[in-house]
Amino acid sequence: MKEGTEMMKLHGMALALLCAAAVCGAADEPTSVKIGETTYGARADERGPIGGDQGYTRVVKKGDFVVKDLDGLLDALAKAHAGQTVFIPGETEIDLTARIYIEQLLLEVPAGVTLAGERGNSGSRGALLTSDALKTPVMIRAGGPDVRITGLRIQGPCPKRYLDHHRRSFGPGGGGSTYYYKFPTSDGITTQHPRLEVDNCEISAFAHAGISLGRGDGHCVHHNFIHHCQYNGLGYGVCHDRASSLIEFNRFDWNRHSIAGTGRPGCSYVARNNVEMGESLSHCFDMHGGRDRKDGTDIAGTTIEIHHNTFRAPQPAVVIRGVPEEKCAVHHNWFPRHAQPQQSVHAAAKTSVADNAYGDEPKVVP
C-alpha cells in the first residue's frame, strides 16, 4: 500500500513538473502579432489571461455546499439542484482511484449545477480531482444541460504516448483494433446534454479526451490549460461526436490533437484565441472524414471556424480529413513555425485558408 501511495505521488509530481516547465517556457513568448492595423494570433479578453489561473475574473470563491473529501462531494452532488454550487476549497486533493477501479465510480453533476474550485484565487492552484486507475472510463459526467465545471485541476491516469503499443497494434503483423483496445482508455469530463461550460481548469493525462462532447450544442470550453492527453491513436484535448462548441482562450500542450471531431453531421466547432504552446504528437486541430468512420461518405463535420489562434508546434496546425457539409474557414491565425499555408493546413474542398501570418518574423499570406 505504501509503495502504491508513493507511486501515485511520483506520478503527480512528474506531471506537475512537466506542466510547470511548459508554462514557464511559454510565459515570455508573445501570443499575437500586429501587422499594419490587423492582429494575428491569440489575445486575452477582459475575463483574464489565456489559460485562466491568476487574473481570471470569474473565479468561484464559495458555494451552497463546501466539501473537502470524496464522501462529502458525492453527498453534495446527490443533493444539489439547478442554480446551486458545489465548492471544493483551496488545494484540496480528492483521489478517486480506488473507487473508480473497484466500483466504476463517476462524479455526476446535475443539470444546472456548478462544480467549482478556486484556481487562481490568491495563488491557489485549485482543488485536485485525480485517478491513477488506467481504466477510468469517465471521471466527471454532466447529468443534464447547463452544467459548469470551473477552477479545478482534473488529472487522469495516462500522460504517456504508448507508441510501442500503437506499433504492436497497427504495425506490420499487428493485432489491430482488438489488440489496441485491450489497453484501457480514460475520459475526464463528458456530456450528452447541451450547454456544458468548462472554464479556468487544468485538465491533463486522459487517454481518450480531457473533455468529450458527445451530443448537444452551446458548449463553451474557455480559459483552461489542457495538456498531456497524448495516447497514440486517441489523445484529444477536446473531442466532439455530434456536438458543437466554442473553444476559446485555452492553452494547449503535449496533446495528440488538442481539438478533434468525428466529422459526423452536426459535429462543429469555433476555435479562437487559443495557444498551442509547442509540443504535439500529431496535428493540433482536427476533423475526421468519412474514410476514418468508414461510412461511405466524405463528410468532415458541418461547420468549422479556426481564427486568431497561435500555433507554436512544428506539426501541421489544422487537418480537415474530408469535406465539411457547409464550410471550414481558417483565418487570422499566427503560425510561427511555418513559412507557408501548405505547411500549416491540410484540407480539401469547402475549406478556405486566407489572411494568416507565418514565421517568427511574420508575413501575411492573403
Residue frames as qw, qx, qy, qz and C-alpha x, y, z in Angstrom:
[[0.000, 0.887, 0.463, 0.000, 0.00, 0.00, 0.00],
 [0.312, -0.786, 0.115, 0.522, 2.84, 2.37, 0.88],
 [0.413, -0.119, 0.606, 0.670, 4.54, 1.59, -2.44],
 [0.212, 0.622, 0.667, 0.352, 1.29, 2.35, -4.33],
 [0.133, -0.931, -0.260, 0.220, 0.88, 5.66, -2.50],
 [0.379, -0.595, 0.330, 0.627, 4.44, 6.66, -3.30],
 [0.373, 0.184, 0.687, 0.596, 3.94, 5.79, -6.98],
 [0.090, 0.828, 0.539, 0.126, 0.82, 7.96, -7.06],
 [0.251, -0.878, -0.007, 0.408, 2.75, 10.87, -5.55],
 [0.429, -0.321, 0.529, 0.659, 5.58, 10.43, -8.06],
 [0.307, 0.497, 0.691, 0.427, 3.10, 10.35, -10.95],
 [0.035, -0.930, -0.364, 0.032, 1.51, 13.58, -9.76],
 [0.371, -0.750, 0.190, 0.513, 4.87, 15.27, -9.10],
 [0.463, -0.047, 0.608, 0.643, 6.21, 14.34, -12.53],
 [0.210, 0.677, 0.604, 0.364, 3.13, 15.70, -14.27],
 [0.191, -0.938, -0.199, 0.212, 3.24, 18.87, -12.18],
 [0.442, -0.541, 0.351, 0.624, 6.89, 19.46, -13.10],
 [0.378, 0.251, 0.658, 0.601, 6.16, 18.95, -16.81],
 [0.035, 0.851, 0.507, 0.135, 3.22, 21.35, -16.53],
 [0.309, -0.864, -0.012, 0.397, 5.30, 24.00, -14.73],
 [0.465, -0.276, 0.496, 0.679, 8.09, 23.72, -17.29],
 [0.291, 0.507, 0.652, 0.483, 5.65, 24.14, -20.16],
 [0.077, -0.932, -0.354, 0.021, 4.06, 27.24, -18.61],
 [0.397, -0.743, 0.173, 0.510, 7.39, 28.85, -17.78],
 [0.491, -0.041, 0.585, 0.644, 8.72, 28.11, -21.24],
 [0.199, 0.599, 0.604, 0.487, 5.81, 29.89, -22.90],
 [0.209, -0.799, -0.406, 0.392, 5.39, 32.80, -20.49],
 [0.210, -0.606, 0.190, 0.743, 7.81, 35.14, -22.29],
 [0.244, 0.110, 0.721, 0.640, 6.64, 34.34, -25.80],
 [0.356, 0.205, 0.015, -0.912, 4.10, 36.63, -27.47],
 [0.438, 0.296, 0.841, -0.117, 0.77, 35.09, -28.38],
 [0.467, 0.784, 0.410, -0.007, -0.15, 37.56, -31.12],
 [0.424, -0.164, 0.281, 0.845, 1.45, 39.88, -33.64],
 [0.305, 0.814, 0.303, -0.391, 0.17, 43.08, -35.20],
 [0.446, 0.039, 0.524, 0.724, 0.90, 43.71, -38.86],
 [0.066, -0.397, -0.358, -0.842, -0.36, 47.07, -40.02],
 [0.444, -0.278, 0.215, -0.824, -3.71, 47.54, -38.35],
 [0.865, -0.086, -0.333, -0.365, -4.52, 43.82, -38.16],
 [0.411, -0.517, 0.697, -0.279, -3.83, 41.42, -35.29],
 [0.775, 0.175, -0.575, -0.195, -2.96, 37.77, -35.94],
 [0.431, 0.078, -0.809, 0.393, -2.90, 35.07, -33.30],
 [0.489, -0.585, -0.646, 0.022, -4.42, 34.85, -29.83],
 [0.020, 0.428, -0.279, 0.859, -5.19, 37.72, -27.46],
 [0.141, -0.295, -0.813, 0.482, -6.63, 37.58, -23.95],
 [0.191, -0.648, -0.462, -0.574, -10.03, 39.09, -23.19],
 [0.251, -0.618, 0.214, -0.714, -11.46, 41.05, -20.27],
 [0.879, -0.400, -0.113, -0.233, -12.03, 37.86, -18.25],
 [0.617, -0.648, 0.433, 0.110, -8.32, 37.25, -17.77],
 [0.047, -0.592, 0.718, 0.365, -5.27, 35.53, -19.26],
 [0.766, 0.259, -0.492, -0.323, -5.30, 32.84, -21.90],
 [0.564, 0.089, -0.790, 0.224, -5.35, 29.57, -19.95],
 [0.600, -0.703, -0.282, -0.259, -7.01, 31.12, -16.90],
 [0.690, -0.184, -0.411, 0.567, -5.39, 30.90, -13.44],
 [0.292, -0.527, -0.280, 0.747, -4.16, 34.11, -11.72],
 [0.054, 0.240, -0.210, -0.946, -6.01, 37.14, -13.03],
 [0.171, -0.337, -0.815, -0.439, -9.09, 35.24, -14.14],
 [0.221, -0.202, 0.185, -0.936, -12.11, 37.32, -13.14],
 [0.733, -0.213, -0.260, -0.592, -14.82, 34.65, -12.82],
 [0.319, 0.160, -0.874, 0.329, -13.24, 32.59, -10.05],
 [0.670, -0.536, -0.362, -0.364, -15.81, 30.99, -7.72],
 [0.153, 0.445, -0.628, 0.619, -14.92, 31.51, -4.05],
 [0.386, -0.058, 0.682, -0.618, -17.84, 29.95, -2.20],
 [0.347, -0.082, -0.806, -0.472, -20.71, 27.53, -2.68],
 [0.712, -0.354, -0.071, -0.603, -24.00, 26.21, -1.41],
 [0.964, -0.261, 0.004, 0.056, -22.11, 23.05, -0.46],
 [0.103, 0.810, -0.568, 0.106, -18.46, 23.15, 0.69],
 [0.994, -0.101, 0.018, -0.034, -16.71, 19.79, 0.55],
 [0.066, -0.798, 0.599, 0.011, -13.23, 18.52, 1.36],
 [0.331, -0.250, 0.908, 0.054, -13.40, 14.77, 0.74],
 [0.187, -0.009, -0.814, -0.550, -14.93, 12.26, -1.65],
 [0.099, -0.465, -0.867, 0.151, -17.85, 11.21, 0.55],
 [0.038, 0.615, 0.305, -0.726, -18.79, 14.84, 1.09],
 [0.130, 0.319, -0.484, -0.804, -18.51, 15.52, -2.64],
 [0.159, -0.195, -0.908, -0.335, -20.77, 12.59, -3.56],
 [0.065, -0.570, -0.720, 0.390, -23.33, 13.63, -0.94],
 [0.068, 0.561, 0.045, -0.823, -23.36, 17.23, -2.18],
 [0.161, 0.165, -0.664, -0.712, -23.76, 16.20, -5.84],
 [0.122, -0.353, -0.924, -0.082, -26.69, 13.98, -4.85],
 [0.073, -0.667, -0.576, 0.467, -28.44, 16.91, -3.12],
 [0.079, -0.394, 0.151, 0.903, -27.57, 19.87, -5.35],
 [0.449, 0.644, 0.618, 0.033, -30.13, 21.25, -7.77],
 [0.449, 0.587, 0.284, 0.611, -30.11, 23.78, -10.62],
 [0.055, -0.897, -0.008, -0.438, -28.61, 27.12, -9.67],
 [0.684, -0.707, 0.179, 0.015, -26.50, 25.75, -6.82],
 [0.423, 0.710, -0.538, 0.165, -22.73, 25.39, -6.50],
 [0.927, -0.340, -0.027, 0.156, -20.69, 22.54, -5.05],
 [0.173, 0.899, -0.341, 0.213, -17.39, 24.12, -3.97],
 [0.912, -0.166, -0.147, 0.345, -14.06, 22.44, -3.18],
 [0.130, -0.985, 0.106, 0.037, -11.81, 24.99, -1.42],
 [0.334, -0.767, 0.512, 0.196, -8.11, 25.73, -1.71],
 [0.383, 0.499, -0.745, -0.224, -5.85, 22.97, -2.98],
 [0.757, -0.131, 0.524, -0.368, -7.90, 20.10, -1.54],
 [0.247, 0.339, -0.843, -0.338, -6.90, 16.77, -3.10],
 [0.792, 0.039, 0.390, -0.469, -9.56, 14.13, -3.72],
 [0.029, 0.356, -0.887, -0.292, -8.27, 10.79, -5.01],
 [0.794, 0.144, 0.062, -0.588, -10.89, 8.74, -6.85],
 [0.290, 0.441, -0.824, -0.205, -8.58, 5.88, -7.86],
 [0.141, -0.046, 0.961, -0.232, -9.76, 3.05, -5.61],
 [0.481, 0.402, 0.583, -0.516, -13.47, 3.62, -6.08],
 [0.551, 0.573, -0.313, -0.520, -13.16, 4.06, -9.84],
 [0.223, 0.370, -0.894, -0.116, -11.15, 0.83, -10.01],
 [0.105, 0.082, 0.947, -0.292, -13.46, -1.18, -7.74],
 [0.292, 0.529, 0.654, -0.455, -16.90, 0.42, -8.21],
 [0.310, 0.417, 0.537, 0.665, -16.61, 2.17, -11.60],
 [0.119, -0.745, -0.397, 0.522, -17.45, 5.38, -9.71],
 [0.314, 0.400, 0.264, 0.820, -18.03, 8.61, -11.61],
 [0.040, -0.404, -0.375, 0.834, -18.97, 12.10, -10.48],
 [0.122, 0.569, 0.666, 0.466, -22.32, 13.11, -11.98],
 [0.047, -0.196, -0.202, 0.958, -23.10, 16.82, -11.85],
 [0.275, 0.608, 0.727, -0.161, -26.86, 17.50, -12.01],
 [0.288, 0.650, 0.425, 0.561, -28.41, 19.82, -14.59],
 [0.080, -0.889, -0.124, -0.434, -27.74, 23.49, -13.90],
 [0.711, -0.679, 0.018, 0.181, -25.24, 22.80, -11.11],
 [0.331, 0.818, -0.416, 0.221, -21.73, 24.28, -10.88],
 [0.902, -0.310, -0.063, 0.293, -18.82, 22.14, -9.63],
 [0.224, 0.909, -0.154, 0.314, -16.11, 24.61, -8.63],
 [0.727, -0.312, -0.172, 0.587, -12.66, 25.07, -7.26],
 [0.055, -0.973, -0.063, 0.215, -10.82, 28.36, -6.86],
 [0.751, 0.107, 0.225, 0.611, -7.89, 28.04, -9.27],
 [0.331, 0.529, 0.125, 0.771, -6.12, 31.39, -9.45],
 [0.391, -0.846, -0.162, -0.326, -7.59, 32.85, -6.26],
 [0.418, -0.828, 0.358, -0.102, -4.76, 34.20, -4.06],
 [0.100, 0.610, -0.781, -0.089, -2.30, 31.93, -5.84],
 [0.729, -0.053, 0.631, -0.260, -4.30, 28.73, -5.38],
 [0.029, 0.229, -0.843, -0.487, -3.65, 26.02, -7.97],
 [0.701, -0.043, -0.228, -0.675, -7.22, 24.82, -7.40],
 [0.753, -0.211, 0.553, -0.288, -8.59, 21.63, -5.88],
 [0.194, 0.397, -0.837, -0.322, -7.30, 18.41, -7.45],
 [0.883, 0.074, 0.290, -0.361, -9.53, 15.53, -8.60],
 [0.175, 0.587, -0.762, -0.209, -7.35, 12.63, -9.64],
 [0.955, -0.018, 0.226, -0.194, -7.43, 8.98, -10.67],
 [0.081, -0.599, 0.763, 0.229, -4.46, 6.66, -11.24],
 [0.690, 0.160, 0.700, -0.089, -6.65, 3.80, -12.48],
 [0.110, -0.191, 0.648, 0.729, -5.76, 3.28, -16.14],
 [0.109, -0.461, -0.790, -0.388, -9.35, 2.23, -16.68],
 [0.044, 0.435, 0.409, -0.801, -11.09, 5.48, -15.79],
 [0.295, 0.498, 0.712, 0.397, -13.93, 5.45, -18.33],
 [0.032, -0.766, -0.218, -0.604, -15.34, 8.78, -17.12],
 [0.327, -0.069, -0.553, 0.763, -14.29, 10.93, -14.18],
 [0.176, 0.385, 0.365, -0.829, -16.99, 13.65, -14.38],
 [0.103, 0.374, 0.785, 0.483, -20.28, 13.48, -16.31],
 [0.271, -0.002, 0.057, -0.961, -22.80, 16.24, -16.87],
 [0.187, 0.285, 0.918, -0.204, -26.17, 14.84, -15.79],
 [0.279, 0.787, 0.547, -0.063, -28.16, 17.41, -17.76],
 [0.406, 0.702, 0.149, 0.566, -27.88, 20.75, -19.56],
 [0.087, -0.878, 0.075, -0.465, -26.22, 23.92, -18.26],
 [0.839, -0.452, -0.073, 0.295, -23.56, 22.28, -16.10],
 [0.226, 0.887, -0.324, 0.238, -20.46, 24.33, -15.29],
 [0.886, -0.258, -0.092, 0.374, -17.09, 22.86, -14.27],
 [0.221, 0.887, -0.124, 0.387, -14.69, 25.59, -13.15],
 [0.186, -0.821, 0.416, -0.344, -11.48, 26.26, -11.26],
 [0.897, -0.311, 0.308, -0.072, -10.35, 22.66, -10.78],
 [0.100, 0.546, -0.802, -0.221, -7.33, 20.52, -11.57],
 [0.915, 0.107, 0.208, -0.330, -8.62, 17.33, -13.18],
 [0.044, 0.630, -0.761, -0.149, -5.85, 14.77, -13.58],
 [0.943, 0.123, -0.103, -0.291, -6.20, 11.40, -15.29],
 [0.823, -0.391, 0.399, 0.106, -4.01, 8.31, -15.27],
 [0.806, 0.252, 0.394, 0.363, -2.40, 8.39, -18.72],
 [0.027, 0.895, -0.150, -0.420, 0.09, 11.17, -19.59],
 [0.422, -0.366, 0.698, 0.448, 2.17, 8.88, -21.86],
 [0.462, 0.463, -0.397, -0.644, 2.13, 8.29, -25.62],
 [0.745, -0.025, 0.658, -0.108, 2.46, 4.47, -25.58],
 [0.432, 0.625, -0.435, -0.483, 4.00, 4.47, -29.05],
 [0.002, 0.271, -0.958, -0.098, 5.16, 0.84, -28.80],
 [0.416, 0.302, 0.784, -0.348, 1.63, -0.33, -28.04],
 [0.528, 0.660, 0.050, -0.531, 0.34, 1.52, -31.09],
 [0.277, 0.554, -0.711, -0.333, 3.02, -0.11, -33.28],
 [0.168, -0.062, 0.980, -0.088, 2.21, -3.56, -31.95],
 [0.478, 0.468, 0.583, -0.461, -1.45, -2.89, -32.74],
 [0.558, 0.761, 0.169, -0.284, -1.25, -1.33, -36.19],
 [0.012, -0.676, 0.643, 0.359, 2.24, -2.07, -37.49],
 [0.578, 0.298, -0.686, -0.326, 3.08, -5.00, -39.84],
 [0.544, -0.083, -0.832, 0.063, 1.50, -8.16, -38.44],
 [0.120, -0.194, 0.498, -0.837, -0.06, -6.20, -35.60],
 [0.039, 0.295, 0.918, -0.262, -3.07, -7.19, -33.59],
 [0.084, -0.494, -0.539, -0.678, -5.31, -4.43, -34.94],
 [0.342, -0.525, 0.025, -0.779, -8.09, -2.62, -33.11],
 [0.842, -0.399, -0.327, -0.156, -8.99, -5.63, -30.97],
 [0.741, -0.080, -0.336, 0.576, -5.48, -5.72, -29.53],
 [0.164, 0.409, -0.102, 0.892, -5.26, -1.91, -29.25],
 [0.476, -0.523, -0.050, -0.705, -8.44, -1.60, -27.17],
 [0.793, -0.294, -0.504, 0.175, -7.33, -4.23, -24.69],
 [0.379, -0.026, -0.339, 0.861, -5.41, -1.36, -23.13],
 [0.064, -0.753, -0.622, 0.204, -7.95, 0.74, -21.19],
 [0.216, 0.475, 0.164, 0.837, -8.79, 4.33, -22.01],
 [0.243, -0.522, -0.537, 0.617, -9.96, 7.28, -19.94],
 [0.069, 0.679, 0.344, 0.645, -12.07, 10.44, -20.22],
 [0.176, 0.006, -0.445, 0.878, -12.05, 13.49, -17.97],
 [0.340, 0.357, 0.378, -0.784, -15.35, 15.32, -18.50],
 [0.061, 0.190, 0.841, 0.503, -18.18, 14.05, -20.71],
 [0.380, 0.341, 0.372, -0.776, -21.65, 15.20, -21.70],
 [0.178, 0.336, 0.833, 0.401, -24.60, 14.19, -23.84],
 [0.017, -0.827, -0.529, 0.191, -26.52, 17.38, -22.96],
 [0.367, 0.744, 0.133, 0.542, -26.32, 20.97, -24.25],
 [0.076, -0.881, 0.094, -0.457, -24.51, 23.98, -22.89],
 [0.828, -0.385, -0.145, 0.382, -21.69, 22.50, -20.86],
 [0.139, 0.923, -0.241, 0.264, -19.24, 25.17, -19.70],
 [0.865, -0.269, -0.093, 0.414, -15.70, 24.22, -18.68],
 [0.230, 0.875, -0.105, 0.412, -13.55, 27.17, -17.66],
 [0.148, -0.790, 0.467, -0.369, -10.40, 28.02, -15.68],
 [0.933, -0.272, 0.227, -0.061, -9.46, 24.36, -15.22],
 [0.081, 0.607, -0.769, -0.182, -6.21, 22.48, -15.67],
 [0.928, 0.106, 0.212, -0.286, -7.04, 19.17, -17.35],
 [0.178, 0.655, -0.722, -0.133, -4.40, 16.55, -18.07],
 [0.085, -0.321, 0.941, -0.060, -3.44, 12.92, -18.66],
 [0.737, 0.233, 0.466, -0.430, -6.51, 11.31, -20.22],
 [0.442, -0.103, 0.789, 0.415, -6.03, 8.61, -22.84],
 [0.315, 0.600, 0.674, 0.293, -9.13, 9.39, -24.89],
 [0.110, 0.678, 0.202, 0.698, -10.07, 13.01, -24.14],
 [0.138, -0.021, -0.487, 0.862, -9.79, 15.64, -21.47],
 [0.438, 0.333, 0.332, -0.766, -13.26, 16.83, -22.47],
 [0.104, 0.133, 0.896, 0.411, -15.55, 14.63, -24.58],
 [0.416, 0.284, 0.147, -0.852, -18.61, 16.36, -26.07],
 [0.325, 0.154, 0.923, 0.133, -20.96, 13.62, -27.22],
 [0.093, 0.650, 0.658, 0.369, -24.14, 15.49, -28.10],
 [0.181, -0.848, -0.371, 0.333, -25.68, 18.93, -27.68],
 [0.419, 0.613, 0.093, 0.663, -24.87, 22.44, -28.79],
 [0.245, -0.893, -0.002, -0.377, -23.89, 25.63, -27.00],
 [0.847, -0.358, -0.122, 0.373, -20.87, 24.07, -25.27],
 [0.165, 0.923, -0.220, 0.271, -18.15, 26.52, -24.22],
 [0.873, -0.247, -0.085, 0.412, -14.61, 25.49, -23.27],
 [0.265, 0.848, -0.060, 0.455, -12.57, 28.53, -22.30],
 [0.138, -0.802, 0.420, -0.402, -9.60, 29.78, -20.26],
 [0.935, -0.308, 0.175, -0.029, -8.27, 26.29, -19.50],
 [0.059, 0.653, -0.742, -0.135, -4.83, 24.67, -19.63],
 [0.949, 0.091, 0.190, -0.234, -5.26, 21.27, -21.30],
 [0.222, 0.709, -0.667, -0.060, -2.18, 19.10, -21.68],
 [0.097, -0.331, 0.935, -0.085, -0.67, 15.59, -21.79],
 [0.777, 0.270, 0.447, -0.351, -3.66, 13.92, -23.47],
 [0.302, 0.686, -0.550, -0.369, -1.46, 12.17, -26.00],
 [0.667, -0.072, 0.742, -0.027, -2.10, 8.42, -26.00],
 [0.080, 0.329, -0.646, -0.684, -1.26, 7.49, -29.60],
 [0.073, -0.287, -0.899, -0.324, -4.31, 6.65, -31.68],
 [0.216, -0.822, -0.525, -0.045, -6.58, 8.72, -29.43],
 [0.509, -0.282, -0.155, 0.799, -5.29, 11.53, -27.19],
 [0.075, 0.665, 0.379, 0.639, -7.57, 14.55, -27.54],
 [0.065, 0.017, -0.401, 0.914, -7.82, 17.72, -25.51],
 [0.505, 0.307, 0.347, -0.728, -11.41, 18.39, -26.58],
 [0.078, 0.029, 0.913, 0.399, -13.27, 15.80, -28.66],
 [0.540, 0.225, 0.107, -0.804, -16.64, 16.11, -30.44],
 [0.360, 0.193, 0.903, 0.133, -19.02, 13.41, -31.65],
 [0.115, 0.621, 0.606, 0.484, -22.24, 15.08, -32.85],
 [0.297, -0.776, -0.340, 0.440, -21.74, 18.17, -30.70],
 [0.378, 0.705, 0.079, 0.595, -20.97, 21.80, -31.48],
 [0.586, -0.633, -0.240, 0.446, -18.89, 24.13, -29.33],
 [0.189, 0.923, -0.167, 0.290, -16.99, 27.36, -28.86],
 [0.854, -0.274, -0.099, 0.432, -13.39, 26.75, -27.77],
 [0.254, 0.842, -0.043, 0.473, -11.51, 29.92, -26.81],
 [0.166, -0.818, 0.373, -0.406, -8.71, 31.38, -24.69],
 [0.942, -0.309, 0.130, 0.010, -7.18, 27.99, -23.86],
 [0.027, 0.704, -0.702, -0.106, -3.55, 26.90, -23.64],
 [0.988, 0.093, 0.026, -0.124, -2.81, 23.50, -25.17],
 [0.108, 0.702, -0.704, -0.003, 0.39, 21.45, -24.93],
 [0.081, -0.274, 0.955, -0.078, 1.51, 17.82, -25.22],
 [0.729, 0.261, 0.446, -0.449, -1.71, 16.51, -26.78],
 [0.490, 0.118, 0.746, 0.436, -2.08, 14.32, -29.85],
 [0.038, 0.535, 0.437, 0.722, -4.86, 16.53, -31.22],
 [0.013, -0.081, -0.477, 0.875, -5.89, 19.40, -28.96],
 [0.570, 0.311, 0.240, -0.721, -9.24, 19.68, -30.74],
 [0.011, -0.075, 0.923, 0.377, -10.81, 16.80, -32.66],
 [0.642, 0.194, 0.223, -0.708, -14.12, 15.70, -34.10],
 [0.611, 0.107, 0.783, 0.051, -15.62, 12.55, -35.54],
 [0.043, 0.177, -0.533, -0.826, -16.85, 14.55, -38.53],
 [0.097, 0.466, 0.878, 0.051, -20.38, 13.20, -38.29],
 [0.051, -0.609, -0.371, -0.699, -23.15, 15.59, -39.40],
 [0.484, -0.823, -0.222, -0.200, -23.71, 18.16, -36.67],
 [0.755, -0.371, -0.055, 0.539, -20.10, 17.99, -35.49],
 [0.296, 0.808, 0.079, 0.504, -18.93, 21.64, -35.49],
 [0.562, -0.607, -0.230, 0.513, -16.68, 23.99, -33.60],
 [0.224, 0.910, -0.084, 0.339, -15.34, 27.53, -33.49],
 [0.780, -0.338, -0.131, 0.509, -11.78, 27.73, -32.14],
 [0.249, 0.831, 0.004, 0.498, -10.41, 31.20, -31.44],
 [0.155, -0.812, 0.358, -0.435, -7.76, 32.87, -29.30],
 [0.938, -0.326, 0.113, 0.041, -6.15, 29.58, -28.28],
 [0.097, 0.800, -0.591, -0.033, -2.40, 28.94, -28.00],
 [0.982, 0.046, -0.138, 0.122, -0.59, 25.75, -28.94],
 [0.403, -0.872, 0.261, 0.095, 2.47, 26.04, -26.74],
 [0.142, 0.740, -0.629, -0.193, 4.92, 23.94, -28.76],
 [0.132, -0.228, 0.964, 0.019, 4.62, 20.17, -28.23],
 [0.776, 0.210, 0.121, -0.583, 2.17, 17.98, -30.14],
 [0.602, -0.122, 0.777, 0.137, 2.28, 14.32, -31.10],
 [0.391, 0.410, 0.696, 0.440, 0.36, 14.97, -34.33],
 [0.038, 0.452, 0.268, 0.850, -1.52, 17.84, -35.97],
 [0.003, 0.004, 0.535, -0.845, -3.16, 20.18, -33.49],
 [0.523, 0.283, 0.321, -0.737, -6.75, 20.84, -34.63],
 [0.066, -0.048, 0.944, 0.320, -8.58, 18.04, -36.43],
 [0.699, 0.199, 0.224, -0.649, -11.80, 16.97, -38.07],
 [0.437, -0.052, 0.882, 0.168, -12.23, 13.35, -39.17],
 [0.464, 0.285, -0.387, -0.744, -13.76, 12.46, -42.52],
 [0.895, 0.061, -0.006, -0.441, -15.83, 9.60, -43.86],
 [0.710, 0.370, -0.593, 0.087, -12.78, 7.45, -44.57],
 [0.002, -0.358, 0.740, -0.570, -11.97, 7.46, -40.84],
 [0.611, -0.022, 0.469, -0.637, -15.53, 6.38, -39.96],
 [0.057, -0.050, 0.938, 0.338, -15.74, 4.04, -42.98],
 [0.383, 0.465, 0.622, -0.501, -19.33, 5.16, -43.58],
 [0.487, 0.444, 0.642, 0.390, -19.12, 5.60, -47.34],
 [0.123, 0.967, 0.217, 0.042, -19.14, 9.42, -47.23],
 [0.570, 0.291, -0.153, 0.753, -16.52, 12.16, -47.39],
 [0.292, -0.862, -0.196, -0.366, -18.23, 14.31, -44.74],
 [0.532, 0.027, -0.459, 0.711, -15.91, 16.10, -42.31],
 [0.112, -0.427, -0.501, 0.744, -18.28, 17.83, -39.92],
 [0.212, 0.813, 0.539, 0.058, -20.72, 20.62, -40.62],
 [0.167, 0.930, -0.031, 0.326, -19.08, 23.96, -39.84],
 [0.750, -0.335, -0.124, 0.556, -15.55, 24.72, -38.59],
 [0.198, 0.919, -0.051, 0.337, -14.04, 28.15, -38.00],
 [0.789, -0.320, -0.103, 0.514, -10.45, 28.48, -36.76],
 [0.289, 0.788, 0.043, 0.541, -9.27, 32.05, -36.27],
 [0.144, -0.815, 0.308, -0.469, -6.95, 34.18, -34.13],
 [0.919, -0.380, 0.079, 0.073, -5.05, 31.17, -32.73],
 [0.100, 0.806, -0.584, -0.010, -1.29, 30.84, -32.29],
 [1.000, 0.016, -0.010, -0.011, 0.34, 27.52, -33.21],
 [0.101, -0.820, 0.564, 0.013, 3.89, 27.08, -31.89],
 [0.803, -0.127, 0.579, 0.052, 4.08, 23.34, -32.57],
 [0.023, -0.459, 0.651, 0.604, 6.10, 22.30, -35.65],
 [0.305, 0.267, 0.905, 0.129, 3.46, 19.78, -36.74],
 [0.086, -0.402, -0.528, -0.743, 0.69, 20.81, -39.15],
 [0.187, -0.037, 0.434, -0.881, -1.75, 23.03, -37.28],
 [0.651, 0.254, 0.297, -0.650, -5.03, 22.01, -38.92],
 [0.030, 0.094, -0.911, -0.399, -6.04, 18.85, -40.78],
 [0.659, 0.232, 0.243, -0.674, -9.58, 18.52, -42.17],
 [0.264, -0.196, 0.919, 0.218, -9.84, 14.93, -43.37],
 [0.264, 0.486, 0.813, 0.179, -12.75, 15.33, -45.77],
 [0.003, 0.370, 0.320, 0.873, -15.30, 17.91, -46.91],
 [0.117, 0.233, 0.594, -0.761, -17.41, 19.87, -44.40],
 [0.224, 0.616, 0.754, 0.054, -21.15, 19.95, -45.09],
 [0.101, 0.964, 0.232, -0.085, -21.08, 23.76, -45.02],
 [0.402, 0.815, -0.256, 0.329, -17.58, 25.23, -44.63],
 [0.741, -0.449, -0.119, 0.485, -14.27, 25.43, -42.83],
 [0.243, 0.907, -0.051, 0.340, -12.61, 28.85, -42.54],
 [0.764, -0.341, -0.112, 0.536, -9.02, 29.30, -41.28],
 [0.285, 0.764, 0.090, 0.572, -8.04, 32.95, -40.92],
 [0.163, -0.839, 0.215, -0.473, -6.11, 35.49, -38.80],
 [0.906, -0.399, 0.016, 0.144, -4.00, 32.79, -37.14],
 [0.070, 0.847, -0.526, 0.008, -0.26, 33.02, -36.49],
 [0.995, 0.024, -0.018, 0.099, 1.98, 30.09, -37.41],
 [0.186, -0.884, 0.410, 0.123, 5.48, 30.99, -36.06],
 [0.574, -0.338, 0.715, 0.212, 6.97, 27.61, -37.06],
 [0.619, 0.423, 0.623, 0.220, 5.60, 27.55, -40.61],
 [0.195, -0.312, 0.298, 0.881, 6.58, 29.58, -43.64],
 [0.309, 0.054, -0.506, -0.804, 3.57, 28.98, -45.88],
 [0.718, -0.074, 0.139, -0.678, -0.05, 27.75, -45.85],
 [0.817, 0.177, -0.511, -0.199, 0.78, 24.29, -47.24],
 [0.370, 0.228, -0.778, 0.454, 2.81, 23.51, -44.13],
 [0.183, -0.097, 0.555, -0.805, 0.15, 24.60, -41.67],
 [0.652, 0.218, 0.356, -0.632, -3.22, 23.46, -43.07],
 [0.001, 0.071, -0.923, -0.378, -4.13, 20.23, -44.88],
 [0.470, 0.395, 0.535, -0.580, -7.66, 20.20, -46.24],
 [0.303, 0.275, 0.780, 0.473, -9.86, 19.59, -49.28],
 [0.051, -0.510, -0.471, -0.718, -12.93, 21.28, -50.72],
 [0.391, -0.783, -0.358, -0.324, -15.04, 23.83, -48.81],
 [0.638, -0.583, -0.139, 0.483, -12.04, 24.90, -46.70],
 [0.323, 0.871, -0.018, 0.371, -10.73, 28.44, -47.11],
 [0.704, -0.417, -0.090, 0.567, -7.29, 29.39, -45.81],
 [0.333, 0.695, 0.159, 0.617, -6.61, 33.11, -46.08],
 [0.115, -0.808, 0.133, -0.563, -5.15, 36.12, -44.29],
 [0.854, -0.494, -0.075, 0.147, -2.90, 34.28, -41.82],
 [0.019, 0.891, -0.448, 0.070, 0.59, 35.21, -40.57],
 [0.979, 0.058, -0.116, 0.158, 3.57, 32.89, -40.99],
 [0.666, 0.359, -0.312, 0.574, 7.05, 32.72, -39.44],
 [0.527, -0.510, -0.357, 0.578, 8.88, 34.20, -36.45],
 [0.055, -0.317, 0.115, 0.940, 9.28, 37.36, -38.49],
 [0.458, 0.464, 0.732, -0.199, 5.65, 37.25, -39.56],
 [0.119, 0.165, -0.481, -0.853, 4.48, 37.76, -43.10],
 [0.593, 0.322, 0.469, -0.570, 0.88, 37.65, -44.18],
 [0.081, 0.030, 0.844, 0.529, -0.27, 35.38, -46.99],
 [0.467, 0.090, 0.025, -0.879, -3.61, 36.72, -48.29]]
